[in-house]
Amino acid sequence: MKIGNVLKELRLEKRLTQNDVANYLRCKRQTYTRYENDQRQIDLFTLCLLADLYEVSTDYILGRKNY
């Protein structure tokens, strides 16, 4: 599964909007949308913030672990 699909799935499970996540990351909604659409690579700091927000490991977001 692509990273963008994982991010979208996690966001929907938490019932968050893209604006909610963008505000958490302190970025524009368009930037976060590009992450979900696999149009932009996530830097390490943002990856860690997203893992904390979604309460999963970075390996899960990267598709290295299934739990």
Buried (B, 14 or more C-beta within 10 A) or exposed (E): EEBBEBBBEBBEEEEBEBEBBBBBBEBEBEBBBBBBEEEBEBEEEBBEBBBEBBEBEBEBBEEEEEE
